[in-house]
């Protein structure tokens, strides 16, 4: 059974850090582009970061550049999102997703992904 399991969310104060993990089971993430997306209360889901199948190419939304880092460990079938200097506006449910059969970050987008995890909640508040 194909499954994505996100973990690592929680409550953190502004300026703090969290590392999200997205582990796949039932299929191999090798070669597939993976993205992290988030949805804040009352807002549409937005793309945060994407990583190519081989891990050599990454993209970030402007609001997280310099603060977030996406990485992957294909041997562990897991993708990570290291989030530093968190701000209240980073609050939301974070989802990982893939577009199977595609490796390039150009294939990554909110409307393009065909398999999604259930999400993990990140709350940034003092």
DSSP file (Angstrom, degrees, kcal/mol; ACC not computed):
  #  RESIDUE AA STRUCTURE BP1 BP2  ACC     N-H-->O    O-->H-N    N-H-->O    O-->H-N    TCO  KAPPA ALPHA  PHI   PSI    X-CA   Y-CA   Z-CA
    1    1 A X              0   0    0      0, 0.0     2,-0.3     0, 0.0    26,-0.1   0.000 360.0 360.0 360.0 128.4    0.0    0.0    0.0
    2    2 A X        +     0   0    0     24,-0.2     2,-0.3    22,-0.1    24,-0.2  -0.511 360.0 165.8 -71.3 132.8    1.4    3.4   -1.0
    3    3 A X  E     -A   25   0A   0     22,-2.4    22,-2.7    -2,-0.3     2,-0.4  -0.981  29.0-161.2-153.8 137.8    1.8    5.7    1.9
    4    4 A X  E     -A   24   0A   0     -2,-0.3   114,-0.5   112,-0.3     2,-0.5  -0.966  13.7-166.6-111.2 133.5    3.5    8.9    2.8
    5    5 A X  E     -A   23   0A   0     18,-2.5    18,-2.5    -2,-0.4     2,-0.3  -0.953   2.0-164.5-125.0 114.7    4.0    9.7    6.5
    6    6 A X  E     +A   22   0A   0     -2,-0.5     2,-0.3    16,-0.2    16,-0.2  -0.705  17.0 163.6 -92.2 147.0    5.0   13.2    7.6
    7    7 A X  E     +A   21   0A   0     14,-2.1    14,-2.6    -2,-0.3   113,-0.1  -0.960  37.0  71.1-152.0 168.1    6.4   13.8   11.0
    8    8 A X        +     0   0    0      1,-0.3    11,-0.3    -2,-0.3    -1,-0.1   0.336  61.9 131.0 105.2  -6.0    8.3   16.5   13.0
    9    9 A X        +     0   0    0     12,-0.1    -1,-0.3     9,-0.1     2,-0.3  -0.191  23.0 118.8 -72.2 172.0    5.7   19.1   13.3
   10   10 A X  E     -d  122   0B   0    111,-0.8   113,-2.8   110,-0.1     2,-0.5  -0.981  62.2 -47.6 162.3-168.9    4.8   20.8   16.5
   11   11 A X  E     +d  123   0B   0     -2,-0.3     2,-0.3   111,-0.2   113,-0.2  -0.830  55.1 167.6 -97.9 130.3    4.6   24.1   18.5
   12   12 A X  E     -d  124   0B   0    111,-2.8   113,-2.1    -2,-0.5     2,-0.1  -0.988  33.0-114.9-141.8 149.4    7.7   26.3   18.3
   13   13 A X    >   -     0   0    0     -2,-0.3     3,-2.3   111,-0.2    73,-0.2  -0.472  50.5 -80.8 -79.1 154.9    8.5   29.8   19.3
   14   14 A X  T 3  S+     0   0    0      1,-0.3    73,-0.2    -2,-0.1    -1,-0.1  -0.291 121.4  28.8 -53.6 137.3    9.4   32.4   16.7
   15   15 A X  T 3  S+     0   0    0     71,-3.2    70,-0.6     1,-0.3    -1,-0.3   0.272  99.5 118.4  90.8 -10.5   13.1   32.1   15.8
   16   16 A X    <   -     0   0    0     -3,-2.3    70,-2.4    70,-0.3     2,-0.3  -0.106  55.6-125.0 -81.8-177.3   13.0   28.4   16.6
   17   17 A X        +     0   0    0     67,-0.2     2,-0.3    68,-0.2    67,-0.2  -0.929  20.9 178.4-132.0 152.3   13.7   25.4   14.4
   18   18 A X  E     - B   0  83A   0     65,-2.2    65,-3.3    -2,-0.3     2,-0.5  -0.979  17.5-146.0-144.2 153.3   12.0   22.2   13.3
   19   19 A X  E     - B   0  82A   0     -2,-0.3     2,-0.3   -11,-0.3    63,-0.2  -0.975  15.8-157.6-122.4 118.3   12.9   19.3   11.0
   20   20 A X  E     - B   0  81A   0     61,-2.7    61,-2.2    -2,-0.5     2,-0.4  -0.687   5.5-159.3 -91.1 145.7   10.1   17.7    9.1
   21   21 A X  E     -AB   7  80A   0    -14,-2.6   -14,-2.1    -2,-0.3     2,-0.4  -0.947   8.8-166.5-123.7 147.1   10.4   14.2    7.7
   22   22 A X  E     -AB   6  79A   0     57,-2.2    57,-2.2    -2,-0.4     2,-0.5  -0.928  11.9-173.1-133.6 107.7    8.4   12.5    4.9
   23   23 A X  E     -AB   5  78A   0    -18,-2.5   -18,-2.5    -2,-0.4     2,-0.3  -0.874   9.3-150.8-108.2 132.7    8.9    8.8    4.7
   24   24 A X  E     -A    4   0A   0     53,-2.5     2,-0.4    -2,-0.5   -20,-0.2  -0.769  13.3-177.7-100.0 144.8    7.4    6.7    1.9
   25   25 A X  E     +A    3   0A   0    -22,-2.7   -22,-2.4    -2,-0.3     3,-0.1  -0.989  64.1  32.2-136.7 149.2    6.3    3.1    2.2
   26   26 A X  S    S+     0   0    0     -2,-0.4     2,-0.3   -24,-0.2   -24,-0.2   0.295 118.5  40.9  89.9 -11.3    5.0    0.8   -0.5
   27   27 A X  S    S-     0   0    0    -24,-0.2     2,-0.4   -26,-0.1   -24,-0.1  -0.977  85.1-104.3-158.3 163.3    7.0    2.4   -3.2
   28   28 A X        -     0   0    0     -2,-0.3    -3,-0.1     1,-0.1    46,-0.0  -0.766  11.8-156.3 -96.0 134.9   10.4    3.8   -3.9
   29   29 A X    >   +     0   0    0     -2,-0.4     3,-2.3    45,-0.2    -1,-0.1   0.562  51.2 132.0 -80.9  -8.3   11.0    7.6   -4.0
   30   30 A X  T 3  S+     0   0    0      1,-0.3    24,-0.1    44,-0.2    23,-0.1  -0.161  78.8   0.8 -49.1 130.7   14.1    7.1   -6.1
   31   31 A X  T 3  S+     0   0    0     22,-0.8    22,-0.4     1,-0.2     2,-0.4   0.298 102.7 119.0  77.8  -7.7   14.2    9.4   -9.1
   32   32 A X    <   -     0   0    0     -3,-2.3    71,-0.3    21,-0.3    -1,-0.2  -0.715  67.1-118.1 -94.3 140.3   10.9   11.1   -8.3
   33   33 A X  E     -E   99   0B   0     69,-2.8    66,-1.1    66,-0.5     2,-0.4  -0.494  32.1-161.4 -67.4 141.7   10.6   14.8   -7.6
   34   34 A X  E     -EF  98  51B   0     17,-2.2    17,-2.6    64,-0.2     2,-0.3  -0.981   6.1-168.6-128.1 139.7    9.3   15.5   -4.1
   35   35 A X  E     -EF  97  50B   0     62,-2.7    62,-2.1    -2,-0.4     2,-0.4  -0.938  16.7-143.1-127.5 152.8    7.7   18.7   -2.8
   36   36 A X  E     +EF  96  49B   0     13,-3.2    12,-2.8    -2,-0.3    13,-1.7  -0.949  26.5 177.7-107.8 134.9    6.8   20.2    0.5
   37   37 A X  E     -EF  95  47B   0     58,-3.0    58,-3.0    -2,-0.4     2,-0.3  -0.884   9.5-158.5-130.9 160.0    3.6   22.3    0.5
   38   38 A X  E     -EF  94  46B   0      8,-2.5     8,-2.9    -2,-0.3     2,-0.4  -0.987   8.0-158.5-142.8 154.8    1.7   24.1    3.3
   39   39 A X  E     -E   93   0B   0     54,-1.9    54,-2.3    -2,-0.3     2,-0.2  -0.955  11.0-158.1-135.7 115.9   -1.7   25.4    4.0
   40   40 A X    >   -     0   0    0      4,-0.5     3,-2.3    -2,-0.4    52,-0.1  -0.536  44.4 -76.4 -85.2 157.2   -2.4   28.1    6.6
   41   41 A X  T 3  S+     0   0    0      1,-0.3    -1,-0.1    -2,-0.2     3,-0.1  -0.307 118.2   4.2 -55.6 127.9   -5.8   28.5    8.1
   42   42 A X  T 3  S+     0   0    0      1,-0.3     2,-0.3    -3,-0.1    -1,-0.3   0.545 114.2 100.8  76.6   7.2   -8.2   30.1    5.7
   43   43 A X  S <  S-     0   0    0     -3,-2.3    -1,-0.3     1,-0.0     2,-0.1  -0.804  75.5 -99.8-122.7 163.8   -5.6   30.2    2.9
   44   44 A X        -     0   0    0     -2,-0.3    -4,-0.5     1,-0.1     2,-0.1  -0.422  47.6 -92.7 -77.4 156.2   -4.9   28.1   -0.2
   45   45 A X        -     0   0    0     -6,-0.2     2,-0.3    -2,-0.1    -6,-0.2  -0.459  48.7-167.4 -66.4 138.5   -2.2   25.5   -0.3
   46   46 A X  E     -F   38   0B   0     -8,-2.9    -8,-2.5    -2,-0.1     2,-0.3  -0.947  23.6-107.9-130.9 152.3    1.1   26.8   -1.5
   47   47 A X  E     +F   37   0B   0     -2,-0.3   -10,-0.2   -10,-0.2     3,-0.1  -0.580  31.2 175.1 -75.9 138.1    4.4   25.3   -2.6
   48   48 A X  E     -     0   0B   0    -12,-2.8    13,-2.4     1,-0.4     2,-0.3   0.780  60.9 -17.9-107.1 -50.3    7.3   25.7   -0.2
   49   49 A X  E     -FG  36  60B   0    -13,-1.7   -13,-3.2    11,-0.2    -1,-0.4  -0.990  51.5-160.4-161.1 150.1   10.1   23.7   -1.6
   50   50 A X  E     -FG  35  59B   0      9,-1.6     9,-2.1    -2,-0.3     2,-0.4  -0.965   3.5-161.3-134.7 153.1   10.9   21.0   -4.2
   51   51 A X  E     -FG  34  58B   0    -17,-2.6   -17,-2.2    -2,-0.3     7,-0.2  -1.000  21.9-120.7-136.1 137.3   13.8   18.6   -4.8
   52   52 A X    >   -     0   0    0      5,-2.6     3,-0.7    -2,-0.4    52,-0.2  -0.158  35.5 -98.0 -71.8 169.2   14.7   16.7   -7.9
   53   53 A X  T 3  S+     0   0    0     50,-1.9   -22,-0.8   -22,-0.4   -21,-0.3   0.867 124.8  39.5 -57.4 -40.6   14.9   12.9   -8.0
   54   54 A X  T 3  S-     0   0    0    -23,-0.2    -1,-0.3    49,-0.2    20,-0.1   0.590 109.4-121.3 -86.1 -10.6   18.6   12.9   -7.7
   55   55 A X  S <  S+     0   0    0     -3,-0.7    -2,-0.1     2,-0.2    17,-0.1   0.436  82.8 112.1  88.5  -0.7   18.7   15.7   -5.1
   56   56 A X  S    S+     0   0    0      1,-0.1     2,-0.4    -5,-0.1    -3,-0.0   0.752  70.6  53.8 -79.5 -22.9   20.9   18.0   -7.2
   57   57 A X        +     0   0    0      2,-0.0    -5,-2.6     0, 0.0     2,-0.3  -0.935  62.8 172.9-119.2 133.5   18.2   20.6   -7.9
   58   58 A X  E     -G   51   0B   0     -2,-0.4     2,-0.3    -7,-0.2    -7,-0.2  -0.962  10.8-163.9-135.1 153.8   16.1   22.4   -5.3
   59   59 A X  E     -G   50   0B   0     -9,-2.1    -9,-1.6    -2,-0.3     2,-0.3  -0.962   5.1-169.2-133.9 154.6   13.6   25.2   -5.4
   60   60 A X  E     -G   49   0B   0     -2,-0.3   -11,-0.2   -11,-0.2     2,-0.2  -0.996  28.7-112.4-141.8 145.0   12.1   27.4   -2.6
   61   61 A X    >>  -     0   0    0    -13,-2.4     3,-2.0    -2,-0.3     4,-0.8  -0.526  41.0-112.5 -69.0 147.8    9.3   29.9   -2.4
   62   62 A X  G >4 S+     0   0    0      1,-0.3     3,-0.8     2,-0.2    -1,-0.1   0.829 111.8  63.9 -55.1 -36.2   10.8   33.4   -1.8
   63   63 A X  G 34 S+     0   0    0      1,-0.2    -1,-0.3     3,-0.0   -15,-0.0   0.663 110.3  36.8 -67.6 -15.1    9.5   33.7    1.7
   64   64 A X  G X> S+     0   0    0     -3,-2.0     3,-2.3   -16,-0.2     4,-2.2   0.450  81.7 127.4-114.8  -2.7   11.5   30.7    3.0
   65   65 A X  T << S+     0   0    0     -3,-0.8     4,-0.1    -4,-0.8    -3,-0.0  -0.308  80.4  16.2 -59.4 134.3   14.8   31.2    1.1
   66   66 A X  T 34 S+     0   0    0      2,-0.4    -1,-0.3     1,-0.1     3,-0.1   0.282 125.5  60.3  86.0 -11.3   17.8   31.2    3.4
   67   67 A X  T <4 S+     0   0    0     -3,-2.3    17,-2.0     1,-0.2     2,-0.3   0.708  96.8  52.8-115.2 -34.7   15.7   29.7    6.3
   68   68 A X  E  <  -C   83   0A   0     -4,-2.2    -2,-0.4    15,-0.2     2,-0.4  -0.797  58.2-167.7-108.8 147.5   14.5   26.3    5.0
   69   69 A X  E     -C   82   0A   0     13,-2.4    13,-3.1    -2,-0.3     2,-0.4  -0.986   6.1-156.9-135.7 125.7   16.5   23.5    3.5
   70   70 A X  E     +C   81   0A   0     -2,-0.4     2,-0.3    11,-0.2    11,-0.2  -0.792  22.1 161.4 -98.3 143.4   15.1   20.5    1.6
   71   71 A X  E     -C   80   0A   0      9,-1.8     9,-3.0    -2,-0.4     2,-0.3  -0.959  20.4-148.4-151.8 167.8   17.1   17.3    1.4
   72   72 A X  E     -C   79   0A   0     -2,-0.3     2,-0.4     7,-0.3     7,-0.2  -0.993  11.2-161.0-143.9 150.3   16.5   13.6    0.6
   73   73 A X  E >>> -C   78   0A   0      5,-3.1     5,-1.9    -2,-0.3     3,-1.1  -0.871   9.6-174.3-127.9  95.1   18.0   10.2    1.6
   74   74 A X  G >45S+     0   0    0     -2,-0.4     3,-0.6     1,-0.3   -45,-0.2   0.803  82.7  62.7 -64.5 -28.1   16.9    7.8   -1.0
   75   75 A X  G 345S+     0   0    0      1,-0.2    -1,-0.3    -3,-0.1   -45,-0.0   0.832 112.4  37.3 -64.8 -30.0   18.4    4.9    0.9
   76   76 A X  G <45S-     0   0    0     -3,-1.1    -1,-0.2     2,-0.2    -2,-0.2   0.393 107.8-127.3 -98.9   1.1   15.9    5.7    3.7
   77   77 A X  T <<5 +     0   0    0     -3,-0.6   -53,-2.5    -4,-0.5     2,-0.4   0.896  68.6 127.8  55.6  41.3   13.1    6.6    1.3
   78   78 A X  E   < -BC  23  73A   0     -5,-1.9    -5,-3.1   -55,-0.2     2,-0.4  -0.975  47.4-160.3-137.2 141.8   12.8    9.9    3.2
   79   79 A X  E     -BC  22  72A   0    -57,-2.2   -57,-2.2    -2,-0.4     2,-0.3  -0.946  17.2-157.2-118.7 143.8   12.7   13.6    2.4
   80   80 A X  E     -BC  21  71A   0     -9,-3.0    -9,-1.8    -2,-0.4     2,-0.4  -0.829  14.5-159.9-120.8 156.2   13.4   16.2    5.0
   81   81 A X  E     -BC  20  70A   0    -61,-2.2   -61,-2.7    -2,-0.3     2,-0.6  -0.892  11.5-160.7-134.7 106.0   12.6   19.9    5.4
   82   82 A X  E     -BC  19  69A   0    -13,-3.1   -13,-2.4    -2,-0.4     2,-0.6  -0.769  11.1-166.6 -85.8 122.7   14.9   21.7    7.9
   83   83 A X  E     +BC  18  68A   0    -65,-3.3   -65,-2.2    -2,-0.6     2,-0.3  -0.946   9.7 175.6-119.3 116.8   13.2   24.9    9.0
   84   84 A X        +     0   0    0    -17,-2.0   -67,-0.2    -2,-0.6   -68,-0.2  -0.766  60.1  21.0-115.6 161.9   15.1   27.6   10.8
   85   85 A X  S    S-     0   0    0    -70,-0.6    -1,-0.2    -2,-0.3   -68,-0.2   0.914  84.7-158.6  48.9  51.2   14.3   31.0   12.1
   86   86 A X        -     0   0    0    -70,-2.4   -71,-3.2    -3,-0.2     2,-0.3  -0.271   7.9-158.6 -65.7 145.8   10.6   30.2   12.0
   87   87 A X    >   -     0   0    0    -73,-0.2     3,-2.5   -72,-0.1     4,-0.3  -0.845  31.9-108.5-121.9 157.2    8.1   33.0   11.8
   88   88 A X  G >  S+     0   0    0     -2,-0.3     3,-1.7     1,-0.3    36,-0.3   0.839 117.8  63.2 -55.1 -32.4    4.4   33.0   12.8
   89   89 A X  G 3  S+     0   0    0      1,-0.3    -1,-0.3   -49,-0.0   -49,-0.1   0.569  89.2  69.3 -72.1  -6.3    3.5   33.2    9.1
   90   90 A X  G <  S+     0   0    0     -3,-2.5    -1,-0.3    34,-0.1    -2,-0.2   0.516  74.1 120.2 -83.5  -5.5    5.1   29.8    8.7
   91   91 A X    <   +     0   0    0     -3,-1.7     2,-0.3    -4,-0.3    32,-0.2  -0.333  40.0  88.1 -61.4 136.3    2.2   28.3   10.6
   92   92 A X  E    S- H   0 122B   0     30,-2.6    30,-2.9   -52,-0.1     2,-0.5  -0.928  80.4 -61.6 162.1 178.4    0.2   25.7    8.8
   93   93 A X  E     -EH  39 121B   0    -54,-2.3   -54,-1.9    -2,-0.3     2,-0.5  -0.829  49.6-148.4 -90.6 127.3   -0.2   22.1    7.9
   94   94 A X  E     -EH  38 120B   0     26,-3.1    26,-2.0    -2,-0.5     2,-0.4  -0.848  15.9-173.4-103.4 130.2    2.8   20.9    5.9
   95   95 A X  E     -E   37   0B   0    -58,-3.0   -58,-3.0    -2,-0.5     2,-0.4  -0.912  14.7-148.6-120.5 144.3    2.4   18.2    3.3
   96   96 A X  E     +E   36   0B   0     -2,-0.4    21,-2.4   -60,-0.2     2,-0.3  -0.864  25.2 171.7-105.9 153.9    4.8   16.2    1.2
   97   97 A X  E     -EI  35 116B   0    -62,-2.1   -62,-2.7    -2,-0.4     2,-0.3  -0.981  16.5-154.7-154.9 159.2    3.9   15.1   -2.2
   98   98 A X  E     -EI  34 115B   0     17,-2.1    16,-1.9    -2,-0.3    17,-1.6  -0.937  16.2-142.4-135.7 159.9    5.3   13.5   -5.3
   99   99 A X  E >   -E   33   0B   0    -66,-1.1     3,-1.8    -2,-0.3   -66,-0.5  -0.904  35.0-137.4-120.6  98.0    4.6   13.4   -9.0
  100  100 A X  T 3  S+     0   0    0     -2,-0.5     3,-0.1     1,-0.3   -69,-0.1  -0.255  83.5  26.1 -64.1 138.9    5.4    9.8   -9.9
  101  101 A X  T 3  S+     0   0    0      1,-0.2     2,-0.4   -68,-0.0    -1,-0.3   0.346 103.5  96.0  93.0  -6.2    7.3    9.3  -13.1
  102  102 A X    <   +     0   0    0     -3,-1.8   -69,-2.8   -69,-0.1    -3,-0.3  -0.939  40.1 174.4-121.6 141.2    8.9   12.8  -13.0
  103  103 A X        +     0   0    0     -2,-0.4   -50,-1.9   -71,-0.3   -49,-0.2   0.692  51.9  90.8-113.2 -28.9   12.3   13.8  -11.7
  104  104 A X  S >  S-     0   0    0    -52,-0.2     3,-1.6     1,-0.1   -71,-0.1  -0.397  72.9-130.9 -78.8 147.1   12.7   17.5  -12.5
  105  105 A X  G >  S+     0   0    0      1,-0.3     3,-1.7     2,-0.2    -1,-0.1   0.710 104.6  74.2 -65.6 -18.2   11.7   20.3  -10.1
  106  106 A X  G 3  S+     0   0    0      1,-0.3    -1,-0.3     3,-0.0    -2,-0.0   0.719  91.8  56.2 -66.4 -18.0   10.0   21.8  -13.1
  107  107 A X  G <  S+     0   0    0     -3,-1.6     2,-0.5    -8,-0.1    -1,-0.3   0.440  87.9 100.7 -88.5  -0.6    7.3   19.1  -12.7
  108  108 A X    <   +     0   0    0     -3,-1.7     2,-0.3    -4,-0.1     3,-0.1  -0.743  44.2 122.9 -95.3 127.4    6.7   20.1   -9.1
  109  109 A X    >>  -     0   0    0     -2,-0.5     3,-1.5     1,-0.1     4,-1.3  -0.955  68.9 -99.5-175.0 159.5    3.7   22.3   -8.3
  110  110 A X  T 34 S+     0   0    0     -2,-0.3     3,-0.1     1,-0.3    -1,-0.1   0.852 123.0  39.4 -56.8 -37.2    0.5   22.4   -6.2
  111  111 A X  T 34 S+     0   0    0      1,-0.2    -1,-0.3    -3,-0.1    -3,-0.0   0.428 112.2  58.1 -92.6   1.0   -1.7   21.3   -9.1
  112  112 A X  T <4 S+     0   0    0     -3,-1.5    -2,-0.2   -13,-0.0    -1,-0.2   0.706  75.7 100.7-103.7 -23.4    0.7   18.8  -10.5
  113  113 A X     <  -     0   0    0     -4,-1.3   -14,-0.3     1,-0.1     3,-0.1  -0.342  45.7-168.7 -75.0 144.9    1.4   16.3   -7.7
  114  114 A X        +     0   0    0    -16,-1.9     2,-0.4     1,-0.2   -15,-0.2   0.482  69.6  46.1-113.7  -2.4   -0.4   13.0   -7.8
  115  115 A X  E     -I   98   0B   0    -17,-1.6   -17,-2.1  -112,-0.0     2,-0.3  -0.958  65.4-176.9-145.4 127.0    0.3   11.5   -4.4
  116  116 A X  E     -I   97   0B   0     -2,-0.4  -112,-0.3   -19,-0.2   -19,-0.2  -0.881  20.1-133.2-123.7 147.2    0.0   13.4   -1.1
  117  117 A X        -     0   0    0    -21,-2.4  -112,-0.1    -2,-0.3     3,-0.1  -0.304  34.2-108.1 -82.0-179.6    0.7   12.7    2.5
  118  118 A X        -     0   0    0   -114,-0.5   -23,-0.1     1,-0.2  -113,-0.1   0.579  60.2-121.5 -91.2 -10.7   -1.8   13.6    5.3
  119  119 A X        -     0   0    0    -23,-0.1     2,-0.4   -26,-0.1   -24,-0.2   0.058  10.5-116.7  96.4 158.1    0.2   16.4    6.6
  120  120 A X  E     - H   0  94B   0    -26,-2.0   -26,-3.1  -113,-0.1     2,-0.4  -0.999  29.3-120.6-136.4 136.9    1.9   17.5    9.9
  121  121 A X  E     - H   0  93B   0     -2,-0.4  -111,-0.8   -28,-0.2     2,-0.5  -0.608  22.8-170.1 -86.3 130.4    0.9   20.7   11.8
  122  122 A X  E     -dH  10  92B   0    -30,-2.9   -30,-2.6    -2,-0.4     2,-0.5  -0.981   4.0-174.8-116.5 124.6    3.5   23.4   12.4
  123  123 A X  E     -d   11   0B   0   -113,-2.8  -111,-2.8    -2,-0.5     2,-0.7  -0.978   6.7-168.4-123.1 121.8    2.5   26.2   14.8
  124  124 A X  E     +d   12   0B   0     -2,-0.5     2,-0.3   -36,-0.3  -111,-0.2  -0.924  33.7 130.9-111.0 110.5    4.9   29.1   15.3
  125  125 A X              0   0    0   -113,-2.1    -2,-0.1    -2,-0.7   -38,-0.0  -0.994 360.0 360.0-159.3 147.9    3.7   31.2   18.3
  126  126 A X              0   0    0     -2,-0.3  -113,-0.1  -113,-0.2    -1,-0.1   0.418 360.0 360.0 -94.3 360.0    5.0   32.7   21.4
